[in-house]
């Protein structure tokens, strides 16, 4: 059951679709069956790309962590029940 990429010739909507058996695909936007199957390219995962992704994730996680600390501190200052 492969997933194919299509472009609708009627409305130009691009989408992916899982094809089962002899199912005739139709555009999810306009229900047209006038589709063009697009060339799907494999994704390349290199060590450099993996390292850049990990660095970006670490920066994002650090920013979210400092935001949580700042939010918690503001809450504590504004809700001091002593």
N, CA, C and O atoms as a printed pandas DataFrame, in Angstrom:
     atom_number atom_name residue_name chain_id  residue_number  x_coord  y_coord  z_coord
0              1         N          UNK        A               1    0.838   -1.183    0.000
1              2        CA          UNK        A               1    0.000    0.000    0.000
2              3         C          UNK        A               1    0.885    1.250    0.000
3              4         O          UNK        A               1    1.169    1.810    1.059
4              5         N          UNK        A               2    1.307    1.673   -1.150
5              6        CA          UNK        A               2    2.188    2.842   -1.226
6              7         C          UNK        A               2    1.432    4.153   -1.074
7              8         O          UNK        A               2    0.236    4.250   -1.352
8              9         N          UNK        A               3    2.168    5.145   -0.628
9             10        CA          UNK        A               3    1.640    6.504   -0.559
10            11         C          UNK        A               3    2.179    7.245   -1.774
11            12         O          UNK        A               3    3.387    7.274   -2.009
12            13         N          UNK        A               4    1.284    7.837   -2.537
13            14        CA          UNK        A               4    1.668    8.590   -3.722
14            15         C          UNK        A               4    1.357   10.063   -3.523
15            16         O          UNK        A               4    0.470   10.433   -2.754
16            17         N          UNK        A               5    2.116   10.904   -4.242
17            18        CA          UNK        A               5    1.859   12.339   -4.250
18            19         C          UNK        A               5    1.133   12.669   -5.543
19            20         O          UNK        A               5    1.490   12.175   -6.612
20            21         N          UNK        A               6    0.104   13.515   -5.435
21            22        CA          UNK        A               6   -0.694   13.893   -6.593
22            23         C          UNK        A               6   -0.869   15.400   -6.650
23            24         O          UNK        A               6   -0.733   16.104   -5.649
24            25         N          UNK        A               7   -1.175   15.873   -7.856
25            26        CA          UNK        A               7   -1.587   17.256   -8.074
26            27         C          UNK        A               7   -2.873   17.193   -8.891
27            28         O          UNK        A               7   -2.929   16.521   -9.920
28            29         N          UNK        A               8   -3.892   17.886   -8.435
29            30        CA          UNK        A               8   -5.174   17.896   -9.124
30            31         C          UNK        A               8   -5.098   18.886  -10.291
31            32         O          UNK        A               8   -4.719   20.043  -10.111
32            33         N          UNK        A               9   -5.456   18.424  -11.471
33            34        CA          UNK        A               9   -5.434   19.308  -12.642
34            35         C          UNK        A               9   -6.602   20.287  -12.614
35            36         O          UNK        A               9   -6.521   21.356  -13.220
36            37         N          UNK        A              10   -7.679   19.942  -11.925
37            38        CA          UNK        A              10   -8.858   20.804  -11.882
38            39         C          UNK        A              10   -8.673   21.996  -10.937
39            40         O          UNK        A              10   -8.972   23.133  -11.304
40            41         N          UNK        A              11   -8.182   21.737   -9.722
41            42        CA          UNK        A              11   -8.072   22.824   -8.733
42            43         C          UNK        A              11   -6.637   23.098   -8.299
43            44         O          UNK        A              11   -6.400   24.002   -7.498
44            45         N          UNK        A              12   -5.662   22.324   -8.821
45            46        CA          UNK        A              12   -4.239   22.484   -8.533
46            47         C          UNK        A              12   -3.859   22.187   -7.082
47            48         O          UNK        A              12   -2.803   22.613   -6.614
48            49         N          UNK        A              13   -4.714   21.460   -6.378
49            50        CA          UNK        A              13   -4.435   21.050   -5.000
50            51         C          UNK        A              13   -3.405   19.921   -5.028
51            52         O          UNK        A              13   -3.568   18.957   -5.775
52            53         N          UNK        A              14   -2.343   20.030   -4.217
53            54        CA          UNK        A              14   -1.323   18.987   -4.113
54            55         C          UNK        A              14   -1.546   18.226   -2.812
55            56         O          UNK        A              14   -1.816   18.828   -1.773
56            57         N          UNK        A              15   -1.433   16.900   -2.871
57            58        CA          UNK        A              15   -1.715   16.088   -1.687
58            59         C          UNK        A              15   -1.057   14.722   -1.818
59            60         O          UNK        A              15   -0.623   14.331   -2.901
60            61         N          UNK        A              16   -0.988   13.999   -0.696
61            62        CA          UNK        A              16   -0.515   12.619   -0.660
62            63         C          UNK        A              16   -1.705   11.718   -0.409
63            64         O          UNK        A              16   -2.663   12.103    0.261
64            65         N          UNK        A              17   -1.635   10.514   -0.953
65            66        CA          UNK        A              17   -2.765    9.606   -0.790
66            67         C          UNK        A              17   -2.269    8.172   -0.695
67            68         O          UNK        A              17   -1.416    7.753   -1.478
68            69         N          UNK        A              18   -2.795    7.425    0.253
69            70        CA          UNK        A              18   -2.494    6.005    0.410
70            71         C          UNK        A              18   -3.417    5.249   -0.541
71            72         O          UNK        A              18   -4.639    5.371   -0.451
72            73         N          UNK        A              19   -2.836    4.469   -1.451
73            74        CA          UNK        A              19   -3.623    3.747   -2.452
74            75         C          UNK        A              19   -3.702    2.283   -2.063
75            76         O          UNK        A              19   -2.684    1.631   -1.829
76            77         N          UNK        A              20   -4.923    1.776   -1.996
77            78        CA          UNK        A              20   -5.152    0.369   -1.663
78            79         C          UNK        A              20   -5.756   -0.338   -2.861
79            80         O          UNK        A              20   -6.799    0.072   -3.373
80            81         N          UNK        A              21   -5.113   -1.380   -3.300
81            82        CA          UNK        A              21   -5.635   -2.186   -4.392
82            83         C          UNK        A              21   -5.817   -1.395   -5.668
83            84         O          UNK        A              21   -4.918   -0.669   -6.094
84            85         N          UNK        A              22   -6.981   -1.535   -6.277
85            86        CA          UNK        A              22   -7.290   -0.871   -7.543
86            87         C          UNK        A              22   -8.105    0.400   -7.332
87            88         O          UNK        A              22   -8.865    0.792   -8.217
88            89         N          UNK        A              23   -7.962    1.051   -6.177
89            90        CA          UNK        A              23   -8.705    2.262   -5.859
90            91         C          UNK        A              23   -8.344    3.376   -6.831
91            92         O          UNK        A              23   -7.166    3.616   -7.098
92            93         N          UNK        A              24   -9.351    4.051   -7.356
93            94        CA          UNK        A              24   -9.122    5.211   -8.210
94            95         C          UNK        A              24   -9.043    6.431   -7.309
95            96         O          UNK        A              24  -10.010    6.743   -6.614
96            97         N          UNK        A              25   -7.909    7.128   -7.306
97            98        CA          UNK        A              25   -7.768    8.280   -6.419
98            99         C          UNK        A              25   -8.608    9.464   -6.897
99           100         O          UNK        A              25   -8.852    9.641   -8.091
100          101         N          UNK        A              26   -9.038   10.265   -5.929
101          102        CA          UNK        A              26   -9.790   11.489   -6.216
102          103         C          UNK        A              26   -9.246   12.599   -5.337
103          104         O          UNK        A              26   -8.762   12.348   -4.233
104          105         N          UNK        A              27   -9.327   13.811   -5.823
105          106        CA          UNK        A              27   -8.853   14.985   -5.082
106          107         C          UNK        A              27   -9.704   15.195   -3.836
107          108         O          UNK        A              27  -10.931   15.223   -3.939
108          109         N          UNK        A              28   -9.095   15.342   -2.667
109          110        CA          UNK        A              28   -9.884   15.580   -1.455
110          111         C          UNK        A              28  -10.515   16.970   -1.419
111          112         O          UNK        A              28  -11.445   17.200   -0.646
112          113         N          UNK        A              29  -10.032   17.894   -2.235
113          114        CA          UNK        A              29  -10.569   19.252   -2.230
114          115         C          UNK        A              29  -11.799   19.393   -3.131
115          116         O          UNK        A              29  -12.776   20.045   -2.763
116          117         N          UNK        A              30  -11.738   18.762   -4.337
117          118        CA          UNK        A              30  -12.841   18.976   -5.289
118          119         C          UNK        A              30  -13.425   17.676   -5.831
119          120         O          UNK        A              30  -14.334   17.727   -6.660
120          121         N          UNK        A              31  -12.948   16.528   -5.403
121          122        CA          UNK        A              31  -13.406   15.196   -5.826
122          123         C          UNK        A              31  -13.136   14.879   -7.295
123          124         O          UNK        A              31  -13.710   13.928   -7.826
124          125         N          UNK        A              32  -12.294   15.634   -7.952
125          126        CA          UNK        A              32  -11.952   15.361   -9.337
126          127         C          UNK        A              32  -11.016   14.156   -9.405
127          128         O          UNK        A              32  -10.190   13.952   -8.514
128          129         N          UNK        A              33  -11.148   13.366  -10.457
129          130        CA          UNK        A              33  -10.252   12.237  -10.673
130          131         C          UNK        A              33   -9.207   12.560  -11.736
131          132         O          UNK        A              33   -8.457   11.674  -12.147
132          133         N          UNK        A              34   -9.145   13.806  -12.185
133          134        CA          UNK        A              34   -8.161   14.253  -13.167
134          135         C          UNK        A              34   -6.900   14.665  -12.416
135          136         O          UNK        A              34   -6.675   15.846  -12.151
136          137         N          UNK        A              35   -6.082   13.667  -12.077
137          138        CA          UNK        A              35   -4.906   13.876  -11.235
138          139         C          UNK        A              35   -3.633   13.578  -11.990
139          140         O          UNK        A              35   -3.619   12.787  -12.933
140          141         N          UNK        A              36   -2.573   14.219  -11.565
141          142        CA          UNK        A              36   -1.239   13.935  -12.070
142          143         C          UNK        A              36   -0.421   13.379  -10.918
143          144         O          UNK        A              36   -0.278   14.026   -9.881
144          145         N          UNK        A              37    0.120   12.167  -11.104
145          146        CA          UNK        A              37    0.959   11.592  -10.061
146          147         C          UNK        A              37    2.335   12.242  -10.159
147          148         O          UNK        A              37    2.947   12.263  -11.227
148          149         N          UNK        A              38    2.815   12.769   -9.038
149          150        CA          UNK        A              38    4.081   13.493   -8.996
150          151         C          UNK        A              38    5.227   12.550   -8.657
151          152         O          UNK        A              38    5.035   11.491   -8.059
152          153         N          UNK        A              39    6.390   12.956   -9.047
153          154        CA          UNK        A              39    7.591   12.200   -8.729
154          155         C          UNK        A              39    7.934   12.429   -7.261
155          156         O          UNK        A              39    8.151   13.567   -6.845
156          157         N          UNK        A              40    7.986   11.373   -6.486
157          158        CA          UNK        A              40    8.333   11.468   -5.072
158          159         C          UNK        A              40    9.823   11.203   -4.920
159          160         O          UNK        A              40   10.335   10.189   -5.395
160          161         N          UNK        A              41   10.505   12.112   -4.263
161          162        CA          UNK        A              41   11.932   11.949   -4.048
162          163         C          UNK        A              41   12.197   11.466   -2.629
163          164         O          UNK        A              41   11.550   11.922   -1.687
164          165         N          UNK        A              42   13.144   10.546   -2.470
165          166        CA          UNK        A              42   13.465   10.089   -1.115
166          167         C          UNK        A              42   14.139   11.204   -0.323
167          168         O          UNK        A              42   14.830   12.052   -0.886
168          169         N          UNK        A              43   13.935   11.191    0.944
169          170        CA          UNK        A              43   14.567   12.183    1.816
170          171         C          UNK        A              43   15.950   11.690    2.215
171          172         O          UNK        A              43   16.139   10.509    2.506
172          173         N          UNK        A              44   16.904   12.596    2.225
173          174        CA          UNK        A              44   18.276   12.251    2.555
174          175         C          UNK        A              44   18.566   12.679    3.988
175          176         O          UNK        A              44   18.330   13.828    4.361
176          177         N          UNK        A              45   19.071   11.762    4.774
177          178        CA          UNK        A              45   19.422   12.049    6.160
178          179         C          UNK        A              45   20.931   11.870    6.311
179          180         O          UNK        A              45   21.421   10.745    6.414
180          181         N          UNK        A              46   21.649   12.965    6.323
181          182        CA          UNK        A              46   23.095   12.897    6.494
182          183         C          UNK        A              46   23.450   13.181    7.945
183          184         O          UNK        A              46   22.616   13.649    8.721
184          185         N          UNK        A              47   24.685   12.896    8.299
185          186        CA          UNK        A              47   25.148   13.168    9.658
186          187         C          UNK        A              47   25.123   14.668    9.949
187          188         O          UNK        A              47   24.784   15.079   11.059
188          189         N          UNK        A              48   25.480   15.481    8.963
189          190        CA          UNK        A              48   25.451   16.933    9.150
190          191         C          UNK        A              48   24.051   17.438    9.406
191          192         O          UNK        A              48   23.835   18.277   10.281
192          193         N          UNK        A              49   23.094   16.928    8.640
193          194        CA          UNK        A              49   21.698   17.336    8.816
194          195         C          UNK        A              49   21.181   16.891   10.186
195          196         O          UNK        A              49   20.458   17.625   10.859
196          197         N          UNK        A              50   21.563   15.683   10.583
197          198        CA          UNK        A              50   21.146   15.171   11.889
198          199         C          UNK        A              50   21.710   16.050   13.009
199          200         O          UNK        A              50   21.002   16.368   13.965
200          201         N          UNK        A              51   22.973   16.438   12.894
201          202        CA          UNK        A              51   23.605   17.285   13.907
202          203         C          UNK        A              51   22.920   18.651   13.979
203          204         O          UNK        A              51   22.689   19.172   15.070
204          205         N          UNK        A              52   22.595   19.235   12.818
205          206        CA          UNK        A              52   21.915   20.537   12.809
206          207         C          UNK        A              52   20.532   20.427   13.442
207          208         O          UNK        A              52   20.109   21.319   14.177
208          209         N          UNK        A              53   19.834   19.341   13.161
209          210        CA          UNK        A              53   18.506   19.134   13.748
210          211         C          UNK        A              53   18.587   18.989   15.261
211          212         O          UNK        A              53   17.761   19.542   15.987
212          213         N          UNK        A              54   19.584   18.245   15.738
213          214        CA          UNK        A              54   19.751   18.075   17.183
214          215         C          UNK        A              54   20.102   19.395   17.863
215          216         O          UNK        A              54   19.584   19.692   18.940
216          217         N          UNK        A              55   20.979   20.191   17.245
217          218        CA          UNK        A              55   21.331   21.501   17.809
218          219         C          UNK        A              55   20.121   22.418   17.866
219          220         O          UNK        A              55   19.921   23.119   18.859
220          221         N          UNK        A              56   19.317   22.421   16.818
221          222        CA          UNK        A              56   18.113   23.254   16.801
222          223         C          UNK        A              56   17.138   22.804   17.887
223          224         O          UNK        A              56   16.516   23.636   18.548
224          225         N          UNK        A              57   17.002   21.493   18.072
225          226        CA          UNK        A              57   16.105   20.970   19.108
226          227         C          UNK        A              57   16.601   21.347   20.497
227          228         O          UNK        A              57   15.798   21.684   21.367
228          229         N          UNK        A              58   17.914   21.297   20.718
229          230        CA          UNK        A              58   18.475   21.671   22.024
230          231         C          UNK        A              58   18.227   23.150   22.313
231          232         O          UNK        A              58   17.872   23.512   23.435
232          233         N          UNK        A              59   18.410   24.004   21.308
233          234        CA          UNK        A              59   18.156   25.440   21.497
234          235         C          UNK        A              59   16.688   25.681   21.813
235          236         O          UNK        A              59   16.361   26.470   22.700
236          237         N          UNK        A              60   15.799   25.000   21.086
237          238        CA          UNK        A              60   14.360   25.148   21.318
238          239         C          UNK        A              60   13.986   24.694   22.725
239          240         O          UNK        A              60   13.221   25.367   23.416
240          241         N          UNK        A              61   14.527   23.553   23.148
241          242        CA          UNK        A              61   14.231   23.035   24.482
242          243         C          UNK        A              61   14.758   23.960   25.577
243          244         O          UNK        A              61   14.097   24.152   26.598
244          245         N          UNK        A              62   15.940   24.532   25.372
245          246        CA          UNK        A              62   16.508   25.465   26.353
246          247         C          UNK        A              62   15.641   26.712   26.461
247          248         O          UNK        A              62   15.387   27.201   27.562
248          249         N          UNK        A              63   15.188   27.225   25.327
249          250        CA          UNK        A              63   14.331   28.415   25.339
250          251         C          UNK        A              63   13.006   28.120   26.041
251          252         O          UNK        A              63   12.517   28.944   26.815
252          253         N          UNK        A              64   12.431   26.966   25.779
253          254        CA          UNK        A              64   11.175   26.595   26.431
254          255         C          UNK        A              64   11.378   26.399   27.926
255          256         O          UNK        A              64   10.510   26.758   28.722
256          257         N          UNK        A              65   12.517   25.833   28.313
257          258        CA          UNK        A              65   12.802   25.631   29.732
258          259         C          UNK        A              65   12.947   26.945   30.468
259          260         O          UNK        A              65   12.415   27.099   31.568
260          261         N          UNK        A              66   13.662   27.904   29.879
261          262        CA          UNK        A              66   13.825   29.199   30.540
262          263         C          UNK        A              66   12.490   29.943   30.596
263          264         O          UNK        A              66   12.224   30.669   31.553
264          265         N          UNK        A              67   11.661   29.766   29.584
265          266        CA          UNK        A              67   10.328   30.388   29.587
266          267         C          UNK        A              67    9.470   29.806   30.720
267          268         O          UNK        A              67    8.742   30.540   31.389
268          269         N          UNK        A              68    9.558   28.491   30.932
269          270        CA          UNK        A              68    8.795   27.864   32.027
270          271         C          UNK        A              68    9.259   28.384   33.379
271          272         O          UNK        A              68    8.437   28.660   34.253
272          273         N          UNK        A              69   10.575   28.520   33.558
273          274        CA          UNK        A              69   11.115   29.030   34.818
274          275         C          UNK        A              69   10.638   30.461   35.050
275          276         O          UNK        A              69   10.210   30.806   36.151
276          277         N          UNK        A              70   10.713   31.295   34.006
277          278        CA          UNK        A              70   10.283   32.687   34.117
278          279         C          UNK        A              70    8.783   32.784   34.439
279          280         O          UNK        A              70    8.376   33.597   35.269
280          281         N          UNK        A              71    7.986   31.971   33.793
281          282        CA          UNK        A              71    6.544   31.970   34.042
282          283         C          UNK        A              71    6.229   31.525   35.465
283          284         O          UNK        A              71    5.377   32.113   36.131
284          285         N          UNK        A              72    6.915   30.491   35.923
285          286        CA          UNK        A              72    6.706   30.016   37.293
286          287         C          UNK        A              72    7.090   31.085   38.304
287          288         O          UNK        A              72    6.377   31.289   39.287
288          289         N          UNK        A              73    8.201   31.768   38.079
289          290        CA          UNK        A              73    8.660   32.824   38.991
290          291         C          UNK        A              73    7.664   33.977   39.033
291          292         O          UNK        A              73    7.369   34.496   40.110
292          293         N          UNK        A              74    7.137   34.388   37.866
293          294        CA          UNK        A              74    6.130   35.450   37.824
294          295         C          UNK        A              74    4.874   35.038   38.576
295          296         O          UNK        A              74    4.281   35.846   39.291
296          297         N          UNK        A              75    4.468   33.791   38.418
297          298        CA          UNK        A              75    3.300   33.297   39.122
298          299         C          UNK        A              75    3.519   33.363   40.630
299          300         O          UNK        A              75    2.649   33.817   41.372
300          301         N          UNK        A              76    4.695   32.905   41.077
301          302        CA          UNK        A              76    4.989   32.919   42.505
302          303         C          UNK        A              76    5.011   34.331   43.061
303          304         O          UNK        A              76    4.528   34.561   44.170
304          305         N          UNK        A              77    5.560   35.284   42.317
305          306        CA          UNK        A              77    5.600   36.673   42.783
306          307         C          UNK        A              77    4.215   37.301   42.852
307          308         O          UNK        A              77    3.937   38.093   43.752
308          309         N          UNK        A              78    3.343   36.953   41.903
309          310        CA          UNK        A              78    2.007   37.536   41.862
310          311         C          UNK        A              78    0.999   36.831   42.753
311          312         O          UNK        A              78   -0.082   37.365   43.005
312          313         N          UNK        A              79    1.329   35.658   43.226
313          314        CA          UNK        A              79    0.399   34.890   44.050
314          315         C          UNK        A              79    1.032   34.524   45.388
315          316         O          UNK        A              79    0.876   33.403   45.872
316          317         N          UNK        A              80    1.737   35.467   45.972
317          318        CA          UNK        A              80    2.359   35.234   47.264
318          319         C          UNK        A              80    1.275   35.303   48.337
319          320         O          UNK        A              80    0.703   36.369   48.562
320          321         N          UNK        A              81    0.985   34.192   48.997
321          322        CA          UNK        A              81   -0.087   34.099   49.986
322          323         C          UNK        A              81    0.406   34.286   51.404
323          324         O          UNK        A              81   -0.324   33.960   52.340
324          325         N          UNK        A              82    1.590   34.786   51.605
325          326        CA          UNK        A              82    2.136   34.946   52.967
326          327         C          UNK        A              82    1.675   36.230   53.568
327          328         O          UNK        A              82    2.028   36.541   54.706
